[in-house]
Amino acid sequence: MSFKLLKLKVRSKGCASCTLTAVRHLLKIPGVKGVRAVGDYLIVVMDPSVDHNRVLNNEELNLYYRVVHWEVVEEAPHGFKLSNG
């Protein structure tokens, strides 16, 4: 099974250390299958047919967080594994 990976660096608008709570918001977005924290980044695992702008323009995410860097990555970062369930 193939996935699209979106690498995000987010900053909370209210609490500098609260970026991991973004995972809860990301998992509510249709087409998002999982989220993993890798260093300062969140790796968003999506269905390949989902446009990454659906995540970047999500109202709830943007209400609490600011995306400071993003990229669609072809390969998973070193040490990142997708489990089979």
Secondary structure, DSSP 4 states (H G I P E B T S, - for coil): ---EEEEEEEEESS-TT-GGGHHHHHHTSTTEEEEEEETTEEEEEE-TTS-THHHHT-HHHHHHEEEEEEEEESSPPTT------
